[in-house]
């Protein structure tokens, strides 16, 4: 049987779903991919992962530096989708452990692409809005 070079969306969901129930990866397997293009420098609201995991529903980050989990000679096929992590700057947050003001966090790409792109609405008050 012909083996593909790249993991397809269904294979990614199956891989994430194989993680233990209650884990971040298992929760991500239940969410759709919302961002299909490049994510660097976008403002992304992290998805809500449910009651058992820390809630990030009120956190918006900007990913600016990627770290691949695959190395050239260690590469396994098929190549996994969204298999990197990003250093992100927190730009909006109500989470007490992740304040705004230059705070940086590492976020898996699989979580970022399941988030929502946001923009700033600069009117009489500054507020976040959907990018669509």
Biotite code that builds the C-alpha atoms (Angstrom):
import biotite.structure as struc

atoms = struc.array([
    struc.Atom([0.000, 0.000, 0.000], chain_id="A", res_id=1, res_name="UNK", atom_name="CA", element="C"),
    struc.Atom([1.215, 3.499, -0.847], chain_id="A", res_id=2, res_name="UNK", atom_name="CA", element="C"),
    struc.Atom([2.246, 5.548, 2.192], chain_id="A", res_id=3, res_name="UNK", atom_name="CA", element="C"),
    struc.Atom([1.819, 9.316, 1.935], chain_id="A", res_id=4, res_name="UNK", atom_name="CA", element="C"),
    struc.Atom([4.531, 11.767, 2.908], chain_id="A", res_id=5, res_name="UNK", atom_name="CA", element="C"),
    struc.Atom([2.203, 13.995, 4.925], chain_id="A", res_id=6, res_name="UNK", atom_name="CA", element="C"),
    struc.Atom([-0.369, 13.202, 7.585], chain_id="A", res_id=7, res_name="UNK", atom_name="CA", element="C"),
    struc.Atom([-3.879, 14.065, 6.397], chain_id="A", res_id=8, res_name="UNK", atom_name="CA", element="C"),
    struc.Atom([-6.434, 15.879, 8.614], chain_id="A", res_id=9, res_name="UNK", atom_name="CA", element="C"),
    struc.Atom([-8.172, 12.644, 9.672], chain_id="A", res_id=10, res_name="UNK", atom_name="CA", element="C"),
    struc.Atom([-4.825, 11.093, 10.691], chain_id="A", res_id=11, res_name="UNK", atom_name="CA", element="C"),
    struc.Atom([-3.992, 14.175, 12.751], chain_id="A", res_id=12, res_name="UNK", atom_name="CA", element="C"),
    struc.Atom([-7.333, 13.959, 14.582], chain_id="A", res_id=13, res_name="UNK", atom_name="CA", element="C"),
    struc.Atom([-6.785, 10.233, 15.238], chain_id="A", res_id=14, res_name="UNK", atom_name="CA", element="C"),
    struc.Atom([-3.260, 10.896, 16.571], chain_id="A", res_id=15, res_name="UNK", atom_name="CA", element="C"),
    struc.Atom([-4.500, 13.644, 18.900], chain_id="A", res_id=16, res_name="UNK", atom_name="CA", element="C"),
    struc.Atom([-7.489, 11.542, 20.013], chain_id="A", res_id=17, res_name="UNK", atom_name="CA", element="C"),
    struc.Atom([-5.139, 8.672, 20.965], chain_id="A", res_id=18, res_name="UNK", atom_name="CA", element="C"),
    struc.Atom([-3.761, 10.830, 23.778], chain_id="A", res_id=19, res_name="UNK", atom_name="CA", element="C"),
    struc.Atom([-5.223, 10.153, 27.227], chain_id="A", res_id=20, res_name="UNK", atom_name="CA", element="C"),
    struc.Atom([-8.688, 11.525, 27.930], chain_id="A", res_id=21, res_name="UNK", atom_name="CA", element="C"),
    struc.Atom([-8.291, 14.775, 29.860], chain_id="A", res_id=22, res_name="UNK", atom_name="CA", element="C"),
    struc.Atom([-5.086, 15.771, 28.068], chain_id="A", res_id=23, res_name="UNK", atom_name="CA", element="C"),
    struc.Atom([-4.677, 18.855, 25.894], chain_id="A", res_id=24, res_name="UNK", atom_name="CA", element="C"),
    struc.Atom([-4.114, 16.778, 22.736], chain_id="A", res_id=25, res_name="UNK", atom_name="CA", element="C"),
    struc.Atom([-7.243, 14.711, 23.323], chain_id="A", res_id=26, res_name="UNK", atom_name="CA", element="C"),
    struc.Atom([-9.291, 17.904, 23.830], chain_id="A", res_id=27, res_name="UNK", atom_name="CA", element="C"),
    struc.Atom([-7.804, 19.397, 20.635], chain_id="A", res_id=28, res_name="UNK", atom_name="CA", element="C"),
    struc.Atom([-8.912, 16.329, 18.658], chain_id="A", res_id=29, res_name="UNK", atom_name="CA", element="C"),
    struc.Atom([-12.513, 17.394, 19.315], chain_id="A", res_id=30, res_name="UNK", atom_name="CA", element="C"),
    struc.Atom([-12.052, 20.885, 17.803], chain_id="A", res_id=31, res_name="UNK", atom_name="CA", element="C"),
    struc.Atom([-11.980, 21.934, 14.141], chain_id="A", res_id=32, res_name="UNK", atom_name="CA", element="C"),
    struc.Atom([-8.968, 23.576, 12.506], chain_id="A", res_id=33, res_name="UNK", atom_name="CA", element="C"),
    struc.Atom([-10.000, 27.210, 11.999], chain_id="A", res_id=34, res_name="UNK", atom_name="CA", element="C"),
    struc.Atom([-6.785, 28.755, 10.653], chain_id="A", res_id=35, res_name="UNK", atom_name="CA", element="C"),
    struc.Atom([-5.541, 27.248, 7.408], chain_id="A", res_id=36, res_name="UNK", atom_name="CA", element="C"),
    struc.Atom([-2.701, 29.565, 6.409], chain_id="A", res_id=37, res_name="UNK", atom_name="CA", element="C"),
    struc.Atom([0.430, 30.897, 8.065], chain_id="A", res_id=38, res_name="UNK", atom_name="CA", element="C"),
    struc.Atom([-0.060, 31.809, 11.726], chain_id="A", res_id=39, res_name="UNK", atom_name="CA", element="C"),
    struc.Atom([3.031, 33.888, 12.450], chain_id="A", res_id=40, res_name="UNK", atom_name="CA", element="C"),
    struc.Atom([2.140, 37.396, 13.707], chain_id="A", res_id=41, res_name="UNK", atom_name="CA", element="C"),
    struc.Atom([-1.650, 36.773, 13.788], chain_id="A", res_id=42, res_name="UNK", atom_name="CA", element="C"),
    struc.Atom([-3.627, 37.648, 16.923], chain_id="A", res_id=43, res_name="UNK", atom_name="CA", element="C"),
    struc.Atom([-5.195, 34.340, 17.940], chain_id="A", res_id=44, res_name="UNK", atom_name="CA", element="C"),
    struc.Atom([-7.660, 33.699, 20.746], chain_id="A", res_id=45, res_name="UNK", atom_name="CA", element="C"),
    struc.Atom([-6.813, 30.290, 22.153], chain_id="A", res_id=46, res_name="UNK", atom_name="CA", element="C"),
    struc.Atom([-9.649, 27.755, 22.138], chain_id="A", res_id=47, res_name="UNK", atom_name="CA", element="C"),
    struc.Atom([-11.544, 26.732, 25.247], chain_id="A", res_id=48, res_name="UNK", atom_name="CA", element="C"),
    struc.Atom([-10.415, 23.176, 25.993], chain_id="A", res_id=49, res_name="UNK", atom_name="CA", element="C"),
    struc.Atom([-13.205, 22.265, 28.380], chain_id="A", res_id=50, res_name="UNK", atom_name="CA", element="C"),
    struc.Atom([-13.715, 22.179, 32.120], chain_id="A", res_id=51, res_name="UNK", atom_name="CA", element="C"),
    struc.Atom([-10.947, 19.679, 32.932], chain_id="A", res_id=52, res_name="UNK", atom_name="CA", element="C"),
    struc.Atom([-8.142, 21.789, 31.446], chain_id="A", res_id=53, res_name="UNK", atom_name="CA", element="C"),
    struc.Atom([-7.057, 25.383, 32.149], chain_id="A", res_id=54, res_name="UNK", atom_name="CA", element="C"),
    struc.Atom([-9.423, 27.771, 30.398], chain_id="A", res_id=55, res_name="UNK", atom_name="CA", element="C"),
    struc.Atom([-7.751, 30.014, 27.839], chain_id="A", res_id=56, res_name="UNK", atom_name="CA", element="C"),
    struc.Atom([-11.004, 31.384, 26.382], chain_id="A", res_id=57, res_name="UNK", atom_name="CA", element="C"),
    struc.Atom([-10.005, 34.886, 27.395], chain_id="A", res_id=58, res_name="UNK", atom_name="CA", element="C"),
    struc.Atom([-6.408, 34.746, 26.179], chain_id="A", res_id=59, res_name="UNK", atom_name="CA", element="C"),
    struc.Atom([-5.172, 36.203, 22.911], chain_id="A", res_id=60, res_name="UNK", atom_name="CA", element="C"),
    struc.Atom([-1.600, 35.597, 21.770], chain_id="A", res_id=61, res_name="UNK", atom_name="CA", element="C"),
    struc.Atom([0.637, 36.514, 18.843], chain_id="A", res_id=62, res_name="UNK", atom_name="CA", element="C"),
    struc.Atom([2.891, 33.647, 17.685], chain_id="A", res_id=63, res_name="UNK", atom_name="CA", element="C"),
    struc.Atom([6.261, 34.923, 16.503], chain_id="A", res_id=64, res_name="UNK", atom_name="CA", element="C"),
    struc.Atom([8.827, 32.092, 16.629], chain_id="A", res_id=65, res_name="UNK", atom_name="CA", element="C"),
    struc.Atom([8.338, 28.429, 15.692], chain_id="A", res_id=66, res_name="UNK", atom_name="CA", element="C"),
    struc.Atom([10.140, 25.377, 17.052], chain_id="A", res_id=67, res_name="UNK", atom_name="CA", element="C"),
    struc.Atom([9.791, 22.174, 15.043], chain_id="A", res_id=68, res_name="UNK", atom_name="CA", element="C"),
    struc.Atom([9.445, 18.871, 16.883], chain_id="A", res_id=69, res_name="UNK", atom_name="CA", element="C"),
    struc.Atom([11.001, 17.002, 13.925], chain_id="A", res_id=70, res_name="UNK", atom_name="CA", element="C"),
    struc.Atom([14.662, 17.071, 13.039], chain_id="A", res_id=71, res_name="UNK", atom_name="CA", element="C"),
    struc.Atom([15.917, 16.388, 9.527], chain_id="A", res_id=72, res_name="UNK", atom_name="CA", element="C"),
    struc.Atom([17.589, 13.031, 10.123], chain_id="A", res_id=73, res_name="UNK", atom_name="CA", element="C"),
    struc.Atom([15.041, 11.941, 12.750], chain_id="A", res_id=74, res_name="UNK", atom_name="CA", element="C"),
    struc.Atom([12.075, 12.640, 10.479], chain_id="A", res_id=75, res_name="UNK", atom_name="CA", element="C"),
    struc.Atom([9.342, 10.008, 10.537], chain_id="A", res_id=76, res_name="UNK", atom_name="CA", element="C"),
    struc.Atom([6.815, 9.622, 7.738], chain_id="A", res_id=77, res_name="UNK", atom_name="CA", element="C"),
    struc.Atom([4.160, 10.625, 7.312], chain_id="A", res_id=78, res_name="UNK", atom_name="CA", element="C"),
    struc.Atom([5.195, 14.108, 8.465], chain_id="A", res_id=79, res_name="UNK", atom_name="CA", element="C"),
    struc.Atom([2.819, 15.166, 11.236], chain_id="A", res_id=80, res_name="UNK", atom_name="CA", element="C"),
    struc.Atom([0.497, 18.139, 10.684], chain_id="A", res_id=81, res_name="UNK", atom_name="CA", element="C"),
    struc.Atom([0.854, 21.106, 13.031], chain_id="A", res_id=82, res_name="UNK", atom_name="CA", element="C"),
    struc.Atom([3.782, 19.443, 14.784], chain_id="A", res_id=83, res_name="UNK", atom_name="CA", element="C"),
    struc.Atom([5.610, 22.434, 16.191], chain_id="A", res_id=84, res_name="UNK", atom_name="CA", element="C"),
    struc.Atom([5.341, 24.851, 19.080], chain_id="A", res_id=85, res_name="UNK", atom_name="CA", element="C"),
    struc.Atom([5.384, 28.630, 18.961], chain_id="A", res_id=86, res_name="UNK", atom_name="CA", element="C"),
    struc.Atom([6.692, 31.245, 21.314], chain_id="A", res_id=87, res_name="UNK", atom_name="CA", element="C"),
    struc.Atom([3.803, 33.674, 21.678], chain_id="A", res_id=88, res_name="UNK", atom_name="CA", element="C"),
    struc.Atom([3.362, 37.092, 23.276], chain_id="A", res_id=89, res_name="UNK", atom_name="CA", element="C"),
    struc.Atom([0.221, 37.433, 25.389], chain_id="A", res_id=90, res_name="UNK", atom_name="CA", element="C"),
    struc.Atom([-1.692, 40.508, 24.123], chain_id="A", res_id=91, res_name="UNK", atom_name="CA", element="C"),
    struc.Atom([-5.010, 40.070, 25.966], chain_id="A", res_id=92, res_name="UNK", atom_name="CA", element="C"),
    struc.Atom([-5.761, 37.887, 28.961], chain_id="A", res_id=93, res_name="UNK", atom_name="CA", element="C"),
    struc.Atom([-7.980, 37.492, 31.970], chain_id="A", res_id=94, res_name="UNK", atom_name="CA", element="C"),
    struc.Atom([-5.979, 34.463, 33.131], chain_id="A", res_id=95, res_name="UNK", atom_name="CA", element="C"),
    struc.Atom([-4.097, 35.382, 36.341], chain_id="A", res_id=96, res_name="UNK", atom_name="CA", element="C"),
    struc.Atom([-1.076, 33.214, 35.497], chain_id="A", res_id=97, res_name="UNK", atom_name="CA", element="C"),
    struc.Atom([-0.568, 34.737, 32.037], chain_id="A", res_id=98, res_name="UNK", atom_name="CA", element="C"),
    struc.Atom([-0.698, 38.532, 32.268], chain_id="A", res_id=99, res_name="UNK", atom_name="CA", element="C"),
    struc.Atom([-0.369, 40.996, 29.416], chain_id="A", res_id=100, res_name="UNK", atom_name="CA", element="C"),
    struc.Atom([2.752, 43.116, 29.333], chain_id="A", res_id=101, res_name="UNK", atom_name="CA", element="C"),
    struc.Atom([5.456, 41.200, 27.542], chain_id="A", res_id=102, res_name="UNK", atom_name="CA", element="C"),
    struc.Atom([4.608, 37.797, 29.017], chain_id="A", res_id=103, res_name="UNK", atom_name="CA", element="C"),
    struc.Atom([5.633, 34.980, 26.648], chain_id="A", res_id=104, res_name="UNK", atom_name="CA", element="C"),
    struc.Atom([4.281, 31.434, 26.526], chain_id="A", res_id=105, res_name="UNK", atom_name="CA", element="C"),
    struc.Atom([4.911, 28.345, 24.401], chain_id="A", res_id=106, res_name="UNK", atom_name="CA", element="C"),
    struc.Atom([1.794, 27.079, 22.595], chain_id="A", res_id=107, res_name="UNK", atom_name="CA", element="C"),
    struc.Atom([1.488, 23.960, 20.403], chain_id="A", res_id=108, res_name="UNK", atom_name="CA", element="C"),
    struc.Atom([0.650, 24.757, 16.779], chain_id="A", res_id=109, res_name="UNK", atom_name="CA", element="C"),
    struc.Atom([-2.224, 22.241, 16.939], chain_id="A", res_id=110, res_name="UNK", atom_name="CA", element="C"),
    struc.Atom([-3.823, 24.499, 19.569], chain_id="A", res_id=111, res_name="UNK", atom_name="CA", element="C"),
    struc.Atom([-3.146, 27.757, 17.715], chain_id="A", res_id=112, res_name="UNK", atom_name="CA", element="C"),
    struc.Atom([-4.748, 26.592, 14.445], chain_id="A", res_id=113, res_name="UNK", atom_name="CA", element="C"),
    struc.Atom([-7.879, 25.644, 16.386], chain_id="A", res_id=114, res_name="UNK", atom_name="CA", element="C"),
    struc.Atom([-8.148, 29.154, 17.821], chain_id="A", res_id=115, res_name="UNK", atom_name="CA", element="C"),
    struc.Atom([-9.897, 32.232, 16.425], chain_id="A", res_id=116, res_name="UNK", atom_name="CA", element="C"),
    struc.Atom([-8.142, 35.077, 14.600], chain_id="A", res_id=117, res_name="UNK", atom_name="CA", element="C"),
    struc.Atom([-8.877, 38.425, 16.272], chain_id="A", res_id=118, res_name="UNK", atom_name="CA", element="C"),
    struc.Atom([-8.314, 42.067, 15.346], chain_id="A", res_id=119, res_name="UNK", atom_name="CA", element="C"),
    struc.Atom([-8.417, 45.297, 17.318], chain_id="A", res_id=120, res_name="UNK", atom_name="CA", element="C"),
    struc.Atom([-11.367, 47.629, 16.822], chain_id="A", res_id=121, res_name="UNK", atom_name="CA", element="C"),
    struc.Atom([-9.983, 51.088, 17.459], chain_id="A", res_id=122, res_name="UNK", atom_name="CA", element="C"),
    struc.Atom([-12.951, 53.322, 18.161], chain_id="A", res_id=123, res_name="UNK", atom_name="CA", element="C"),
    struc.Atom([-13.876, 55.237, 21.254], chain_id="A", res_id=124, res_name="UNK", atom_name="CA", element="C"),
    struc.Atom([-12.574, 52.221, 23.206], chain_id="A", res_id=125, res_name="UNK", atom_name="CA", element="C"),
    struc.Atom([-10.072, 49.578, 22.230], chain_id="A", res_id=126, res_name="UNK", atom_name="CA", element="C"),
    struc.Atom([-11.625, 46.094, 21.967], chain_id="A", res_id=127, res_name="UNK", atom_name="CA", element="C"),
    struc.Atom([-10.967, 42.765, 20.304], chain_id="A", res_id=128, res_name="UNK", atom_name="CA", element="C"),
    struc.Atom([-13.207, 41.636, 17.432], chain_id="A", res_id=129, res_name="UNK", atom_name="CA", element="C"),
    struc.Atom([-13.482, 38.674, 15.070], chain_id="A", res_id=130, res_name="UNK", atom_name="CA", element="C"),
    struc.Atom([-11.209, 39.002, 12.043], chain_id="A", res_id=131, res_name="UNK", atom_name="CA", element="C"),
    struc.Atom([-13.930, 37.780, 9.667], chain_id="A", res_id=132, res_name="UNK", atom_name="CA", element="C"),
])
